[in-house]
Amino acid sequence: MSTNSRSLSEIDEKKMDTFKGTASLSFEKGGNAKIAVKIIDDRGIESLRVISL
């Protein structure tokens, strides 16, 4: 197991709704001018895309 992984008991349930939906949280554009978007559907299937800004 990765040292960066967290157990479910460490997840703040109050913040989970922040990560749901189609609106992005605000962020500062970094030096690479790219973002990564990861989608996990209700079956656990993951899709990842890196997009240049």
N, C-alpha and C positions, 0 to 999 in steps of 0.2 A: 504494500500500500504506500502511496506517495505521502511524503511528509506534509504536503500542502492540502491534503484531503481533510475534510471535516466530517464528524459523525452527525447524524440527523439531530441529535440532542443539542448541537451547537448552532443550528440554523435559527435565526430570528424570524419566527413566523409572521410577525407584524410587518416585516419588510418584504415578504414574498410577493404581495400584490403589486409592489413597485416594479417588479420585473415581468409582469404579465401584460399582454396587450400589444398594440401596434405603435404606440408612441415611445420615442426614445427618451431616455433620461438625458439631461443636459451634460455636456462634456466639453473640455478644451481640446482643440485640434493640436495634436502632437507634432513633433518634428518630421515624422515619416508621412504625415498626411494620409493615413489609412485607418480604416476601422474594420473590425471583425464582427460579423453578425452570426450568432449561433442560434439555431431554432431546434427545439426538442418537442416533438409531438407527443400526444397522449399515449402512444405506444412505446415511447422511449427512443424513437428513431431520430438521430441527430443530423443536421445539415449545417455546414460552416462555410461562410463566404467572406473573403477579405476584399474590401472595396476601397479604391483610391478616392480621396475627397477632392 
